[in-house]
Amino acid sequence: MSRRWWTSPDGRMVYVGWDRSLQQFFLNVVSLCADCGGMGEEFGTEVPCVACMGDGVAHDVPSINLGTDSLDLLSAELSKQGIPLPDKVRADLAQDQRTNAGELVHDYDQAQ
Ligand SMILES: [Zn+2]
């Protein structure tokens, strides 16, 4: 499975990738916990954040989970959320499908 992610303009985390075993793309959009900013810990400590129980995700905002073999559908779902699918990510996903990508992780926030 390939896993690629970036931060959307409105601060949500967008995870996409190619699931080799299911032969489809997945899309997962989550909002980071507002209390700890996604760190999962009280600021400056190792105490788990009370609001998110330490996993850094805002549980009061619905997350999106989608599995599809269509990049168009994936892109449409994202734009429904007001999040554009960057051309580079789309091209990488198309390549993952072509090569039937296995283990691969790519953080677009760190390495453009
Ligand atoms: Zn938190």
Backbone and ligand atoms as CSV (ligand in chain L), in Angstrom:
chain,resi,resn,atom,element,x,y,z
A,1,MET,N,N,0.844,-1.192,0.000
A,1,MET,CA,C,0.000,0.000,0.000
A,1,MET,C,C,0.884,1.249,0.000
A,2,SER,N,N,0.554,2.193,-0.840
A,2,SER,CA,C,1.266,3.462,-0.777
A,2,SER,C,C,0.484,4.420,0.109
A,3,ARG,N,N,1.182,5.201,0.866
A,3,ARG,CA,C,0.543,6.204,1.723
A,3,ARG,C,C,1.181,7.551,1.446
A,4,ARG,N,N,0.367,8.490,1.044
A,4,ARG,CA,C,0.852,9.837,0.764
A,4,ARG,C,C,-0.038,10.800,1.514
A,5,TRP,N,N,0.532,11.862,2.024
A,5,TRP,CA,C,-0.308,12.795,2.763
A,5,TRP,C,C,0.225,14.217,2.668
A,6,TRP,N,N,-0.699,15.134,2.853
A,6,TRP,CA,C,-0.326,16.546,2.928
A,6,TRP,C,C,-1.376,17.273,3.761
A,7,THR,N,N,-1.046,18.524,4.120
A,7,THR,CA,C,-1.973,19.326,4.894
A,7,THR,C,C,-2.783,20.186,3.944
A,8,SER,N,N,-4.107,20.128,4.066
A,8,SER,CA,C,-4.968,20.919,3.195
A,8,SER,C,C,-4.868,22.392,3.591
A,9,PRO,N,N,-5.310,23.284,2.669
A,9,PRO,CA,C,-5.256,24.720,2.987
A,9,PRO,C,C,-5.999,25.062,4.280
A,10,ASP,N,N,-7.027,24.294,4.641
A,10,ASP,CA,C,-7.759,24.610,5.877
A,10,ASP,C,C,-7.246,23.813,7.079
A,11,GLY,N,N,-6.082,23.191,6.914
A,11,GLY,CA,C,-5.430,22.589,8.067
A,11,GLY,C,C,-5.799,21.153,8.361
A,12,ARG,N,N,-6.559,20.507,7.466
A,12,ARG,CA,C,-6.858,19.097,7.683
A,12,ARG,C,C,-5.758,18.241,7.079
A,13,MET,N,N,-5.625,17.037,7.596
A,13,MET,CA,C,-4.664,16.105,7.031
A,13,MET,C,C,-5.371,15.257,5.992
A,14,VAL,N,N,-4.774,15.185,4.812
A,14,VAL,CA,C,-5.340,14.399,3.725
A,14,VAL,C,C,-4.406,13.231,3.455
A,15,TYR,N,N,-4.940,12.016,3.616
A,15,TYR,CA,C,-4.171,10.811,3.339
A,15,TYR,C,C,-4.736,10.150,2.096
A,16,VAL,N,N,-3.871,9.831,1.159
A,16,VAL,CA,C,-4.307,9.112,-0.027
A,16,VAL,C,C,-3.292,8.014,-0.309
A,17,GLY,N,N,-3.689,7.087,-1.162
A,17,GLY,CA,C,-2.738,6.053,-1.537
A,17,GLY,C,C,-3.404,4.984,-2.364
A,18,TRP,N,N,-2.588,4.015,-2.718
A,18,TRP,CA,C,-3.046,2.888,-3.512
A,18,TRP,C,C,-2.988,1.646,-2.657
A,19,ASP,N,N,-4.128,0.995,-2.498
A,19,ASP,CA,C,-4.192,-0.231,-1.712
A,19,ASP,C,C,-4.056,-1.423,-2.644
A,20,ARG,N,N,-2.881,-2.051,-2.557
A,20,ARG,CA,C,-2.541,-3.134,-3.470
A,20,ARG,C,C,-3.484,-4.331,-3.313
A,21,SER,N,N,-3.833,-4.641,-2.065
A,21,SER,CA,C,-4.638,-5.844,-1.860
A,21,SER,C,C,-6.077,-5.645,-2.333
A,22,LEU,N,N,-6.591,-4.407,-2.200
A,22,LEU,CA,C,-7.961,-4.135,-2.637
A,22,LEU,C,C,-8.016,-3.634,-4.071
A,23,GLN,N,N,-6.846,-3.329,-4.631
A,23,GLN,CA,C,-6.774,-2.779,-5.984
A,23,GLN,C,C,-7.633,-1.522,-6.133
A,24,GLN,N,N,-7.510,-0.642,-5.162
A,24,GLN,CA,C,-8.211,0.634,-5.267
A,24,GLN,C,C,-7.489,1.722,-4.485
A,25,PHE,N,N,-7.847,2.962,-4.773
A,25,PHE,CA,C,-7.294,4.084,-4.033
A,25,PHE,C,C,-8.076,4.262,-2.742
A,26,PHE,N,N,-7.411,4.821,-1.755
A,26,PHE,CA,C,-8.151,5.211,-0.567
A,26,PHE,C,C,-7.945,6.699,-0.322
A,27,LEU,N,N,-8.931,7.273,0.329
A,27,LEU,CA,C,-8.873,8.678,0.703
A,27,LEU,C,C,-9.325,8.789,2.142
A,28,ASN,N,N,-8.551,9.486,2.945
A,28,ASN,CA,C,-8.882,9.654,4.347
A,28,ASN,C,C,-8.558,11.103,4.723
A,29,VAL,N,N,-9.572,11.832,5.152
A,29,VAL,CA,C,-9.364,13.220,5.559
A,29,VAL,C,C,-9.728,13.355,7.020
A,30,VAL,N,N,-8.806,13.827,7.828
A,30,VAL,CA,C,-9.077,14.009,9.245
A,30,VAL,C,C,-8.704,15.422,9.675
A,31,SER,N,N,-9.384,15.896,10.686
A,31,SER,CA,C,-9.054,17.188,11.274
A,31,SER,C,C,-8.177,16.962,12.485
A,32,LEU,N,N,-7.143,17.769,12.595
A,32,LEU,CA,C,-6.266,17.644,13.755
A,32,LEU,C,C,-6.948,18.221,14.984
A,33,CYS,N,N,-6.664,17.629,16.118
A,33,CYS,CA,C,-7.213,18.099,17.388
A,33,CYS,C,C,-6.819,19.554,17.624
A,34,ALA,N,N,-7.800,20.400,17.892
A,34,ALA,CA,C,-7.536,21.825,18.087
A,34,ALA,C,C,-6.795,22.075,19.399
A,35,ASP,N,N,-6.987,21.201,20.369
A,35,ASP,CA,C,-6.372,21.413,21.682
A,35,ASP,C,C,-4.860,21.215,21.653
A,36,CYS,N,N,-4.412,20.181,20.951
A,36,CYS,CA,C,-2.978,19.872,20.976
A,36,CYS,C,C,-2.341,20.057,19.603
A,37,GLY,N,N,-3.125,20.504,18.620
A,37,GLY,CA,C,-2.580,20.736,17.288
A,37,GLY,C,C,-2.118,19.466,16.606
A,38,GLY,N,N,-2.663,18.323,17.036
A,38,GLY,CA,C,-2.321,17.059,16.395
A,38,GLY,C,C,-1.147,16.350,17.043
A,39,MET,N,N,-0.578,16.951,18.083
A,39,MET,CA,C,0.583,16.328,18.733
A,39,MET,C,C,0.180,15.143,19.607
A,40,GLY,N,N,-1.054,15.153,20.097
A,40,GLY,CA,C,-1.518,14.047,20.929
A,40,GLY,C,C,-1.068,14.164,22.378
A,41,GLU,N,N,-0.376,15.261,22.695
A,41,GLU,CA,C,0.111,15.461,24.059
A,41,GLU,C,C,-0.167,16.891,24.483
A,42,GLU,N,N,-0.331,17.087,25.783
A,42,GLU,CA,C,-0.431,18.444,26.300
A,42,GLU,C,C,0.847,19.178,25.917
A,43,PHE,N,N,0.714,20.430,25.493
A,43,PHE,CA,C,1.850,21.159,24.965
A,43,PHE,C,C,3.062,21.124,25.897
A,44,GLY,N,N,4.186,20.696,25.367
A,44,GLY,CA,C,5.431,20.713,26.129
A,44,GLY,C,C,5.571,19.598,27.152
A,45,THR,N,N,4.650,18.640,27.137
A,45,THR,CA,C,4.725,17.548,28.096
A,45,THR,C,C,4.570,16.217,27.357
A,46,GLU,N,N,4.582,15.140,28.111
A,46,GLU,CA,C,4.294,13.847,27.493
A,46,GLU,C,C,2.970,13.307,28.006
A,47,VAL,N,N,2.170,14.219,28.577
A,47,VAL,CA,C,0.847,13.838,29.067
A,47,VAL,C,C,-0.105,13.746,27.873
A,48,PRO,N,N,-0.776,12.605,27.700
A,48,PRO,CA,C,-1.705,12.490,26.575
A,48,PRO,C,C,-2.780,13.575,26.621
A,49,CYS,N,N,-3.090,14.129,25.452
A,49,CYS,CA,C,-4.103,15.176,25.358
A,49,CYS,C,C,-5.471,14.610,25.749
A,50,VAL,N,N,-6.174,15.315,26.605
A,50,VAL,CA,C,-7.470,14.841,27.087
A,50,VAL,C,C,-8.530,14.892,25.982
A,51,ALA,N,N,-8.458,15.947,25.153
A,51,ALA,CA,C,-9.496,16.154,24.142
A,51,ALA,C,C,-9.523,15.039,23.100
A,52,CYS,N,N,-8.348,14.537,22.724
A,52,CYS,CA,C,-8.306,13.553,21.624
A,52,CYS,C,C,-7.826,12.199,22.113
A,53,MET,N,N,-7.646,12.044,23.432
A,53,MET,CA,C,-7.165,10.785,23.998
A,53,MET,C,C,-5.802,10.395,23.428
A,54,GLY,N,N,-5.052,11.391,23.010
A,54,GLY,CA,C,-3.669,11.133,22.612
A,54,GLY,C,C,-3.446,10.760,21.165
A,55,ASP,N,N,-4.505,10.703,20.352
A,55,ASP,CA,C,-4.215,10.331,18.966
A,55,ASP,C,C,-4.178,11.521,18.008
A,56,GLY,N,N,-4.376,12.727,18.516
A,56,GLY,CA,C,-4.135,13.918,17.706
A,56,GLY,C,C,-5.216,14.262,16.704
A,57,VAL,N,N,-6.318,13.510,16.728
A,57,VAL,CA,C,-7.374,13.717,15.745
A,57,VAL,C,C,-8.620,14.277,16.431
A,58,ALA,N,N,-9.246,15.251,15.794
A,58,ALA,CA,C,-10.467,15.827,16.353
A,58,ALA,C,C,-11.638,14.879,16.112
A,59,HIS,N,N,-12.165,14.317,17.204
A,59,HIS,CA,C,-13.230,13.328,17.042
A,59,HIS,C,C,-14.608,13.966,16.852
A,60,ASP,N,N,-14.699,15.284,17.084
A,60,ASP,CA,C,-15.997,15.939,16.928
A,60,ASP,C,C,-16.221,16.419,15.496
A,61,VAL,N,N,-15.203,16.284,14.651
A,61,VAL,CA,C,-15.362,16.647,13.242
A,61,VAL,C,C,-15.368,15.362,12.423
A,62,PRO,N,N,-16.410,15.164,11.613
A,62,PRO,CA,C,-16.472,13.909,10.862
A,62,PRO,C,C,-15.276,13.746,9.924
A,63,SER,N,N,-14.714,12.564,9.894
A,63,SER,CA,C,-13.622,12.307,8.967
A,63,SER,C,C,-14.192,11.642,7.721
A,64,ILE,N,N,-13.400,11.616,6.692
A,64,ILE,CA,C,-13.857,11.053,5.429
A,64,ILE,C,C,-13.037,9.818,5.109
A,65,ASN,N,N,-13.723,8.767,4.749
A,65,ASN,CA,C,-13.075,7.540,4.338
A,65,ASN,C,C,-13.672,7.078,3.037
A,66,LEU,N,N,-12.844,6.928,2.038
A,66,LEU,CA,C,-13.355,6.545,0.735
A,66,LEU,C,C,-12.402,5.547,0.100
A,67,GLY,N,N,-12.977,4.530,-0.522
A,67,GLY,CA,C,-12.183,3.618,-1.320
A,67,GLY,C,C,-12.768,3.595,-2.715
A,68,THR,N,N,-11.937,3.777,-3.707
A,68,THR,CA,C,-12.444,3.817,-5.070
A,68,THR,C,C,-11.328,3.469,-6.040
A,69,ASP,N,N,-11.683,2.916,-7.199
A,69,ASP,CA,C,-10.645,2.668,-8.193
A,69,ASP,C,C,-10.573,3.812,-9.204
A,70,SER,N,N,-11.319,4.895,-8.915
A,70,SER,CA,C,-11.365,6.019,-9.847
A,70,SER,C,C,-10.735,7.269,-9.242
A,71,LEU,N,N,-9.696,7.758,-9.893
A,71,LEU,CA,C,-9.068,8.999,-9.434
A,71,LEU,C,C,-10.013,10.185,-9.577
A,72,ASP,N,N,-10.909,10.123,-10.581
A,72,ASP,CA,C,-11.876,11.199,-10.772
A,72,ASP,C,C,-12.817,11.283,-9.574
A,73,LEU,N,N,-13.276,10.115,-9.103
A,73,LEU,CA,C,-14.156,10.087,-7.940
A,73,LEU,C,C,-13.454,10.610,-6.699
A,74,LEU,N,N,-12.214,10.196,-6.541
A,74,LEU,CA,C,-11.428,10.636,-5.398
A,74,LEU,C,C,-11.265,12.154,-5.429
A,75,SER,N,N,-10.951,12.657,-6.613
A,75,SER,CA,C,-10.776,14.098,-6.791
A,75,SER,C,C,-12.080,14.843,-6.529
A,76,ALA,N,N,-13.207,14.264,-6.990
A,76,ALA,CA,C,-14.513,14.891,-6.798
A,76,ALA,C,C,-14.875,14.967,-5.322
A,77,GLU,N,N,-14.584,13.878,-4.591
A,77,GLU,CA,C,-14.879,13.864,-3.161
A,77,GLU,C,C,-14.063,14.936,-2.438
A,78,LEU,N,N,-12.818,15.077,-2.845
A,78,LEU,CA,C,-11.971,16.099,-2.230
A,78,LEU,C,C,-12.493,17.500,-2.517
A,79,SER,N,N,-12.909,17.738,-3.758
A,79,SER,CA,C,-13.358,19.097,-4.068
A,79,SER,C,C,-14.681,19.395,-3.369
A,80,LYS,N,N,-15.481,18.329,-3.095
A,80,LYS,CA,C,-16.679,18.529,-2.276
A,80,LYS,C,C,-16.303,19.070,-0.903
A,81,GLN,N,N,-15.112,18.695,-0.455
A,81,GLN,CA,C,-14.624,19.159,0.852
A,81,GLN,C,C,-13.905,20.492,0.744
A,82,GLY,N,N,-13.838,21.024,-0.487
A,82,GLY,CA,C,-13.132,22.288,-0.681
A,82,GLY,C,C,-11.627,22.136,-0.699
A,83,ILE,N,N,-11.176,20.912,-0.945
A,83,ILE,CA,C,-9.733,20.651,-0.977
A,83,ILE,C,C,-9.338,20.244,-2.400
A,84,PRO,N,N,-8.482,21.016,-3.044
A,84,PRO,CA,C,-8.047,20.626,-4.385
A,84,PRO,C,C,-7.073,19.447,-4.325
A,85,LEU,N,N,-7.136,18.578,-5.332
A,85,LEU,CA,C,-6.157,17.496,-5.443
A,85,LEU,C,C,-4.999,18.028,-6.278
A,86,PRO,N,N,-3.832,18.238,-5.650
A,86,PRO,CA,C,-2.707,18.800,-6.415
A,86,PRO,C,C,-2.331,17.897,-7.589
A,87,ASP,N,N,-1.973,18.512,-8.700
A,87,ASP,CA,C,-1.617,17.755,-9.906
A,87,ASP,C,C,-0.522,16.740,-9.620
A,88,LYS,N,N,0.440,17.151,-8.802
A,88,LYS,CA,C,1.566,16.265,-8.501
A,88,LYS,C,C,1.095,15.009,-7.776
A,89,VAL,N,N,0.164,15.202,-6.825
A,89,VAL,CA,C,-0.344,14.060,-6.070
A,89,VAL,C,C,-1.126,13.139,-6.993
A,90,ARG,N,N,-1.944,13.736,-7.848
A,90,ARG,CA,C,-2.736,12.950,-8.781
A,90,ARG,C,C,-1.842,12.117,-9.691
A,91,ALA,N,N,-0.770,12.751,-10.172
A,91,ALA,CA,C,0.171,12.039,-11.052
A,91,ALA,C,C,0.845,10.898,-10.295
A,92,ASP,N,N,1.199,11.149,-9.038
A,92,ASP,CA,C,1.844,10.104,-8.236
A,92,ASP,C,C,0.897,8.938,-7.981
A,93,LEU,N,N,-0.378,9.249,-7.739
A,93,LEU,CA,C,-1.363,8.187,-7.492
A,93,LEU,C,C,-1.575,7.347,-8.742
A,94,ALA,N,N,-1.633,8.026,-9.878
A,94,ALA,CA,C,-1.795,7.297,-11.138
A,94,ALA,C,C,-0.620,6.351,-11.347
A,95,GLN,N,N,0.550,6.814,-10.951
A,95,GLN,CA,C,1.738,5.971,-11.075
A,95,GLN,C,C,1.686,4.797,-10.100
A,96,ASP,N,N,1.198,5.048,-8.881
A,96,ASP,CA,C,1.059,3.961,-7.904
A,96,ASP,C,C,0.171,2.853,-8.457
A,97,GLN,N,N,-0.909,3.274,-9.132
A,97,GLN,CA,C,-1.827,2.289,-9.706
A,97,GLN,C,C,-1.133,1.507,-10.821
A,98,ARG,N,N,-0.416,2.239,-11.672
A,98,ARG,CA,C,0.278,1.610,-12.801
A,98,ARG,C,C,1.307,0.612,-12.320
A,99,THR,N,N,2.086,1.016,-11.321
A,99,THR,CA,C,3.172,0.155,-10.852
A,99,THR,C,C,2.689,-0.807,-9.775
A,100,ASN,N,N,1.407,-0.690,-9.383
A,100,ASN,CA,C,0.855,-1.498,-8.294
A,100,ASN,C,C,1.752,-1.380,-7.061
A,101,ALA,N,N,1.925,-0.138,-6.639
A,101,ALA,CA,C,2.897,0.200,-5.605
A,101,ALA,C,C,2.672,-0.585,-4.325
A,102,GLY,N,N,3.769,-0.997,-3.728
A,102,GLY,CA,C,3.720,-1.676,-2.442
A,102,GLY,C,C,3.985,-0.676,-1.339
A,103,GLU,N,N,4.935,-1.008,-0.482
A,103,GLU,CA,C,5.242,-0.124,0.643
A,103,GLU,C,C,5.885,1.162,0.146
A,104,LEU,N,N,5.229,2.270,0.406
A,104,LEU,CA,C,5.735,3.563,-0.040
A,104,LEU,C,C,5.080,4.640,0.812
A,105,VAL,N,N,5.857,5.516,1.381
A,105,VAL,CA,C,5.280,6.640,2.117
A,105,VAL,C,C,5.863,7.935,1.595
A,106,HIS,N,N,5.031,8.957,1.528
A,106,HIS,CA,C,5.457,10.238,0.990
A,106,HIS,C,C,4.719,11.358,1.724
A,107,ASP,N,N,5.489,12.158,2.430
A,107,ASP,CA,C,4.928,13.307,3.141
A,107,ASP,C,C,5.192,14.551,2.305
A,108,TYR,N,N,4.154,15.067,1.657
A,108,TYR,CA,C,4.339,16.218,0.760
A,108,TYR,C,C,4.658,17.494,1.534
A,109,ASP,N,N,4.363,17.511,2.826
A,109,ASP,CA,C,4.683,18.699,3.616
A,109,ASP,C,C,6.183,18.803,3.869
A,110,GLN,N,N,6.863,17.660,3.894
A,110,GLN,CA,C,8.287,17.650,4.178
A,110,GLN,C,C,9.124,17.700,2.913
A,111,ALA,N,N,8.716,16.924,1.924
A,111,ALA,CA,C,9.491,16.832,0.684
A,111,ALA,C,C,8.563,17.124,-0.475
A,112,GLN,N,N,8.775,18.237,-1.127
A,112,GLN,CA,C,7.867,18.633,-2.210
A,112,GLN,C,C,8.195,17.899,-3.501
L,1,ZN,ZN,ZN,-5.544,16.565,21.307
